[in-house]
């Protein structure tokens, strides 16, 4: 898709701020972000169609992201 190129960083870094150079890892994360973007667009459109306030919807999504926690141990 790559329609959100401006939102995806040019370089991914690890928790130590080292650049991730593995092309396969970068391909996976960028592909996942493309899928997420498309899914969010669909959900957003459905919310608007049923009359949900756009700003409220965006705030809910932001709050979900802000409250995400890593569930993988020892990473």
C-alpha positions as CSV (number, residue, x, y, z in Angstrom):
1,X,0.0,0.0,0.0
2,X,2.6,2.5,1.1
3,X,0.0,5.3,1.3
4,X,1.3,6.4,4.7
5,X,4.9,6.9,3.7
6,X,5.1,10.2,5.4
7,X,4.1,8.7,8.7
8,X,6.5,5.8,8.6
9,X,10.1,6.7,9.7
10,X,13.0,6.3,7.3
11,X,14.8,4.2,9.9
12,X,13.6,1.9,12.7
13,X,15.6,1.8,15.9
14,X,15.7,-0.7,18.7
15,X,15.3,0.0,22.4
16,X,19.0,1.0,22.5
17,X,18.5,3.5,19.6
18,X,20.5,1.3,17.2
19,X,19.3,1.3,13.6
20,X,17.5,-1.9,12.6
21,X,19.1,-3.0,9.4
22,X,17.4,-6.4,8.7
23,X,15.4,-5.8,5.5
24,X,13.0,-8.6,6.4
25,X,12.2,-7.2,9.8
26,X,11.6,-3.7,8.3
27,X,9.4,-5.2,5.6
28,X,7.3,-7.0,8.2
29,X,6.7,-3.9,10.4
30,X,6.0,-1.6,7.5
31,X,3.6,-4.2,6.0
32,X,1.8,-4.5,9.4
33,X,1.5,-0.7,9.6
34,X,0.0,-0.6,6.1
35,X,-2.6,-3.3,7.1
36,X,-3.4,-1.3,10.3
37,X,-3.8,1.9,8.4
38,X,-6.3,0.3,6.0
39,X,-8.2,-1.3,8.9
40,X,-8.4,2.0,10.7
41,X,-9.6,3.7,7.6
42,X,-12.4,1.1,7.2
43,X,-13.4,1.4,10.9
44,X,-13.3,5.2,10.8
45,X,-15.5,5.3,7.7
46,X,-18.0,2.9,9.3
47,X,-18.0,5.1,12.5
48,X,-18.7,8.2,10.4
49,X,-21.4,6.4,8.5
50,X,-23.3,5.5,11.7
51,X,-22.9,9.1,13.0
52,X,-20.0,8.9,15.4
53,X,-18.1,12.3,15.9
54,X,-14.8,12.1,14.0
55,X,-12.9,13.8,16.7
56,X,-14.2,11.5,19.4
57,X,-13.3,8.5,17.4
58,X,-9.7,9.8,16.8
59,X,-9.4,10.4,20.5
60,X,-10.4,6.9,21.4
61,X,-7.9,5.5,18.9
62,X,-5.2,7.8,20.4
63,X,-6.1,6.6,23.9
64,X,-5.9,3.0,22.9
65,X,-2.4,3.5,21.6
66,X,-1.3,5.5,24.6
67,X,-2.4,2.8,26.9
68,X,-0.8,-0.1,25.0
69,X,1.6,-2.2,27.0
70,X,4.2,-4.7,25.9
71,X,2.8,-8.2,26.7
72,X,6.0,-10.0,25.6
73,X,8.2,-10.9,28.5
74,X,12.0,-10.6,28.4
75,X,12.3,-8.4,25.4
